[in-house]
Every structure is written in C-alpha cells, then in structure tokens.
Amino acid sequence: MKIATLANAAVVHTWRWVEHFRARGHDVRLWSLERGPQQLAAHALPSIRLPGLLRYPLAAPALARGLEAFAPHLVDAHFVPNYGLLAALVGRHPLSVTAWGSDLLRAGHALKRARSRFVLERADLVLADAENLARAARDLGAPAARVHCIPWGVDLTRYDAAAPREPGLLVSARMLEPVYDIGTVLAGVAPVLRARPDARLALAGDGSRRRALEAAAASLLPPGRFQFVGRLDATSLASWLSRAEIYVSASRSDSTSVTLLEAMASGAVPVVTDLEGNREWVDEGAGARLFRVGDAAGLTRALDAVLSDPAWAEEARRRNRRVVEERADRSRNLAEIESLFVGLAGRRR
C-alpha cells in the first residue's frame, strides 16, 4: 500500500509511526514543513515565516503536486488543524486524520474550531489516541462511525518493569514547552530534594524554554542533584525510565501520553496531573499519585506519598505493567490501525 503521511518530521512520534509502517512493507512517504532526521527522507514542503493559519495552507500547491506524482492509496494526516487542514484543502481521498496529544483539546478560538470542523467533516477515517480526543472529534462534527479510539501503545519488549530501581531517581520526560509546565515540576520537586539526600531529578527532552528552565532549576534545586539530559532516543529513554523510582509529568493538557505508557511499562511510578487523558490509564492510588494542574505543593505531597510507601509502589508497578500489556501493546494496536488503512484503501479502489 502507498501511504502519504503528512506530519511534523521533527517529532519522535512521527518517526516511530513512519518507521513502523515502512517495516510492515508499505511504501510510506512523508511530507512535512519541519525538518526531521535524514533517514526519514521527508519531502520538504515550503515553510514561510507566517502564523500556522497561513503557513500550512500555503504549502497546499506543492503538496498537491507531490501527491499527484506519488498517487497514494491513502493520505494519512497528523494533527487536525494543521496537517489535517492541509490534506483537506488538497482534497485527495481516502483521507485518514489522526488526533493525538492536546490537538483538539485546546480548541481555542472560533477560527481554529472552524478549521477543525472543516477537516473532520471531510475525513474518511478519524483516529484518536484517547477517548477524550475521540469525543472532541465527534463534538466538532466527525461522523461517529468514522471515529476510532486506538492508543498507539508502546514496544513492550523495550521496557523492564522488574529492573532494579535507583533510589530517589525522579525522571521527567516531557518537552520543555509551556504546555508541559516544567516550572511546576521544579517547584514541586525542590522540597523533596532538600528533605531526601538521595533524591535527584533528570529532565529529558528539549524545547523553547530550556534556557529559562535551566536557570530556574539552578535557583530552586540543590546543586549536583539535577540534570538536563536533552532529547533521548528510545533506547536511552527506556534506560532512564527502567532505573527511575518515579516518572513526573505536570502537563496542563493531554490525551494518551505515550511517555506515560512507557513509564508504566518500565516500572517508574507515575506522579502526574489529574487529567482525563491520564485517568484513562491510572488514577489516584490506582497505579499513580495525581495532583492538580499547576499545584506544586500537591506534586510535593504526591512524591512523598510514593517514596514513603515502597510496598504500594511495588504493587503499582505490577498493576501498571499488566495494564499496558492488556491495552497498550504497540504491535497489536498498530496492526488494528493498519487493518483500517487497508480496508479504507481497498474500498476506495
């Protein structure tokens, strides 16, 4: 099958998606306005320094020419208001649109909602990685029969929930962008590091706020007890999570976080914000400790609760690994998506 994927080539989730379907024998070509690793061989679309409202539509003529030459059996667009809009403007079918992360959850102003509605009404298939996103898609006009909630899942062979823990190791693995609220992570972790000499924090990921967050960490946290380890490949991240006692996320908005699933598979106990997307997988006392968005003191209490109760933490690790094995096996979940793609392309032909 020839699949034309439209997505941000700089995002690791795009890499994994494209590599999976290529490994399955499909001819997958990626078009992107953003630069990605050379091995992805992404087709560069023109990117002008303009707001996304204009930047993506202006790439439509170049994309239309590329798709005409490729003649895909399926167009596969990721994120509704940008690449979904670009695909809808080009007008090739069948069109699958995938919503993940905060996509439709931060619908924002009326114009953005109108763009999303325009795309969702034209998509032949709408994939969402969490039920809150699926519901948002239906509310914005996607026909219910076309909406499928399938989390991407994780490669379970990569993670070891039974690996020995490094006492006091806390890991954050979110990008250093405002939506992930790393400032609350630093403020919430600071009292724990001061009270527990063995505790330390590793922050994986990169982003526009890195310099500001490094400065904040230096003023809030004990020296030598934190490190910014940068953007990690899958193997390195798995190593950190498999050693960590706790995985921390203060995200202000999310659907199914792949990193949460990776932490659950690895045995790092989640201490995460009380979001609907997180509660699809864990809940307060059921595999995790939760705290309110922006509540640094609540994060401190949640961290202390995990570190003070090793018996509960061990039970949480066993429970979380069982959940991801049952519901978040990437090979099984992506096989379901592949089946939808094949069926859609077959009906079109």
C-alpha positions in Angstrom: 0.0 0.0 0.0 1.2 3.5 -0.8 0.7 5.8 2.2 1.3 9.6 2.0 1.9 10.7 5.6 1.7 14.4 6.5 3.2 15.2 9.8 5.8 17.1 11.8 9.1 15.3 10.9 10.9 16.8 13.9 8.7 14.8 16.4 9.8 11.4 17.6 6.2 10.0 17.4 6.2 10.7 13.7 9.5 8.8 13.2 8.1 5.8 15.0 4.9 5.9 13.1 6.5 6.1 9.7 9.2 3.5 10.5 6.5 1.0 11.7 4.5 1.1 8.5 7.6 1.0 6.4 8.8 -2.1 8.3 5.4 -3.6 7.5 6.2 -3.4 3.8 4.2 -0.3 2.9 5.6 2.5 0.7 5.3 5.4 3.1 6.4 8.8 2.0 6.4 11.7 4.5 5.7 15.3 3.7 6.5 17.9 6.3 7.1 21.7 6.8 9.5 20.8 9.6 12.9 19.2 9.2 13.5 15.7 10.6 16.3 13.2 10.7 17.9 12.4 7.3 16.9 8.7 7.4 13.2 9.6 7.3 13.7 11.0 3.8 10.9 13.5 4.3 9.7 15.6 1.4 10.2 19.2 2.4 7.1 21.5 2.0 7.6 25.2 1.7 7.5 26.9 5.1 7.1 30.6 5.3 7.5 32.6 8.5 3.8 33.2 9.0 1.3 32.0 11.6 0.1 28.4 11.1 -3.3 29.6 9.9 -1.5 30.8 6.7 1.7 28.7 6.7 0.1 25.3 6.2 -2.5 26.3 3.5 0.3 28.0 1.5 2.0 24.6 1.2 -1.0 23.1 -0.5 0.1 23.6 -4.1 3.5 21.9 -3.5 1.8 19.0 -1.7 -0.8 18.6 -4.4 2.0 18.2 -7.0 3.8 15.7 -4.8 0.7 13.6 -4.2 -0.2 13.6 -7.9 3.2 12.1 -8.7 3.1 9.6 -5.9 -0.6 8.6 -6.4 -1.1 7.2 -2.8 -3.7 4.7 -1.9 -4.3 6.7 1.4 -3.4 10.1 2.8 -2.5 10.0 6.5 -2.5 13.4 8.2 -1.5 14.0 11.8 -2.9 16.8 13.9 -6.2 18.1 12.8 -5.9 21.9 12.5 -2.6 22.0 10.6 -1.7 18.9 8.5 -5.3 17.8 8.6 -6.3 21.2 7.1 -3.5 20.9 4.5 -4.8 17.5 3.4 -8.4 18.6 3.3 -7.5 21.5 1.1 -5.7 19.3 -1.3 -8.8 17.1 -1.4 -7.3 13.6 -2.1 -9.2 10.6 -0.7 -9.3 8.4 1.2 -8.1 10.7 4.0 -7.3 9.5 7.5 -6.7 12.2 10.1 -5.1 11.3 13.4 -5.5 13.4 16.6 -3.0 13.0 19.4 -1.6 15.0 22.3 -3.6 18.1 23.0 -4.7 18.5 19.4 -8.5 19.0 19.7 -8.4 19.5 23.5 -7.1 23.1 23.1 -9.6 24.1 20.5 -9.0 27.8 21.3 -10.7 30.5 19.2 -13.7 30.1 16.9 -11.5 30.1 13.8 -9.4 27.1 15.0 -12.6 25.2 15.8 -14.0 26.0 12.4 -10.8 24.7 10.8 -11.0 21.5 12.8 -14.7 21.1 11.9 -13.8 21.6 8.2 -11.2 18.8 8.3 -13.2 16.3 10.4 -16.3 16.5 8.2 -14.2 15.6 5.2 -12.1 12.8 6.7 -12.9 9.3 5.8 -11.3 8.0 9.0 -10.6 9.8 12.3 -8.1 8.2 14.7 -7.8 9.3 18.3 -5.3 8.0 20.9 -7.7 8.7 23.8 -11.4 8.8 24.4 -11.4 12.5 25.3 -10.0 13.3 21.9 -12.5 10.9 20.2 -15.3 12.7 22.0 -13.9 16.1 21.0 -13.7 14.9 17.3 -17.4 13.8 17.4 -18.4 17.1 19.0 -16.7 19.0 16.2 -18.6 17.2 13.5 -16.8 14.0 12.7 -19.3 11.3 11.9 -19.3 8.8 14.8 -19.0 5.8 12.6 -15.7 7.1 11.2 -14.1 7.8 14.7 -11.9 5.1 16.2 -10.1 5.4 19.6 -6.9 3.4 19.4 -3.9 4.3 21.6 -0.6 3.9 19.7 0.8 1.9 22.6 4.5 1.1 23.3 7.0 -1.5 22.3 6.8 -3.8 25.3 10.0 -5.6 24.5 12.0 -2.4 25.2 11.0 -1.9 28.8 11.7 -3.9 32.0 9.3 -3.2 34.9 11.3 -5.6 37.1 14.6 -3.9 36.7 16.4 -2.6 39.9 15.4 0.9 40.8 17.9 3.7 41.6 16.7 5.0 45.0 15.4 8.6 44.7 15.7 8.9 40.9 12.9 11.1 39.5 12.5 11.4 35.8 10.6 14.0 33.7 10.4 13.1 30.0 8.3 15.9 28.6 9.3 18.6 26.1 10.5 21.9 27.6 7.4 23.8 26.3 4.8 25.7 28.2 2.0 23.1 28.0 4.2 20.7 29.9 4.7 23.1 32.8 8.2 22.1 33.8 8.2 25.0 36.2 5.7 23.3 38.4 7.9 20.1 38.3 10.9 22.1 39.5 8.9 23.8 42.3 7.3 20.6 43.4 10.5 18.5 43.4 12.6 21.1 45.3 11.3 20.3 48.8 11.7 16.6 48.1 15.3 17.0 47.1 16.0 19.2 50.2 14.4 16.6 52.5 15.9 13.5 50.9 19.6 13.4 50.3 19.4 10.5 47.8 16.7 12.1 45.6 17.7 13.7 42.3 15.9 14.8 39.1 16.6 14.0 35.5 14.8 16.1 32.8 14.8 14.5 29.4 13.5 16.5 26.3 14.3 19.8 24.8 12.3 22.9 23.7 12.0 26.6 23.6 12.1 27.1 27.4 15.3 25.2 28.0 17.5 28.1 29.0 14.8 29.6 31.3 14.2 26.3 32.9 17.9 25.6 33.4 18.2 29.0 35.2 15.1 28.2 37.3 16.4 24.8 38.3 19.8 26.3 39.3 18.0 28.7 41.7 15.5 26.2 43.1 17.3 22.8 43.3 20.4 21.7 45.3 23.5 21.8 43.1 24.5 18.5 41.6 21.1 16.9 42.2 19.5 17.6 38.8 20.5 17.3 35.2 19.0 18.2 31.8 19.8 15.2 29.6 18.3 16.5 26.4 16.3 14.7 23.8 16.8 11.0 24.1 16.4 8.2 21.6 14.0 5.3 22.5 16.7 3.1 23.9 18.2 5.8 26.2 14.8 6.9 27.5 13.9 3.3 28.2 17.1 3.0 30.3 16.3 6.1 32.3 12.7 5.0 33.0 13.7 1.5 33.9 16.0 2.9 36.6 13.7 5.6 37.9 11.6 5.2 41.0 9.1 7.9 39.8 8.0 9.4 36.5 6.8 13.0 36.8 4.6 15.0 34.5 2.9 18.3 35.2 1.3 18.6 31.7 -1.6 21.1 31.6 -3.4 19.2 28.8 -3.0 15.7 27.3 -4.7 12.8 25.7 -3.0 9.4 26.0 0.7 10.3 26.8 3.0 7.8 25.1 5.6 8.7 27.7 3.1 7.8 30.5 2.7 4.4 28.9 6.4 4.0 28.6 6.8 4.8 32.3 4.1 2.3 33.2 5.8 -0.4 31.1 9.2 0.5 32.7 8.1 0.4 36.3 8.6 4.1 37.0 5.6 5.0 39.2 3.7 7.9 37.6 3.1 11.1 39.6 1.1 13.1 37.1 -1.5 15.8 36.7 -5.2 14.9 37.3 -6.2 15.0 33.6 -8.9 12.9 31.9 -6.3 11.6 29.5 -4.2 10.3 32.3 -7.2 8.8 34.2 -7.8 6.6 31.2 -4.7 4.7 32.4 -4.1 5.4 36.1 -5.9 7.1 38.9 -5.2 8.4 42.4 -4.0 5.3 44.3 -4.5 3.0 41.3 -1.1 2.8 39.8 -0.3 6.5 40.4 -0.5 9.6 42.5 -2.2 12.6 41.0 -2.1 16.3 41.6 -4.0 19.3 40.3 -2.6 21.2 37.3 -0.2 23.9 38.4 -0.2 22.7 42.1 3.5 22.4 43.1 2.6 21.7 46.7 0.3 18.9 45.6 3.1 17.4 43.5 5.4 17.5 46.5 2.8 15.6 48.6 2.3 13.1 45.8 6.1 12.4 45.5 6.4 12.0 49.3 3.5 9.5 49.2 5.2 7.3 46.7 8.7 7.5 48.2 7.3 6.8 51.7 5.4 3.6 50.8 7.6 1.2 48.8 5.1 -1.7 49.2 2.4 0.4 47.5 4.9 1.4 44.8 5.8 -2.2 44.0 2.1 -3.0 43.7 1.6 0.0 41.4 4.5 -1.2 39.2 2.9 -4.7 38.8 -0.5 -3.2 38.1 0.8 -0.7 35.5 2.8 -3.3 33.6 -0.3 -5.5 33.5 -2.5 -2.6 32.1 -0.1 -1.8 29.3 0.3 -5.4 28.3 -3.5 -5.7 28.1 -4.3 -2.3 26.4 -1.1 -0.7 25.0 0.8 -3.3 23.1 2.0 -1.2 20.1 2.3 -4.1 17.7 -1.3 -5.1 18.4 -2.7 -1.6 18.3 -0.9 -0.5 15.2 -2.0 -3.7 13.5 -5.6 -2.6 14.2 -4.8 0.7 12.6 -3.1 -1.0 9.6 -6.3 -3.1 9.1 -8.4 0.1 9.0 -6.0 1.6 6.5 -6.1 -1.4 4.2 -9.8 -1.6 4.4 -10.2 2.1 3.6 -7.8 1.9 0.7 -9.4 -1.2 -0.7 -12.9 0.3 -0.6 -11.7 3.4 -2.4 -10.0 1.3 -5.2 
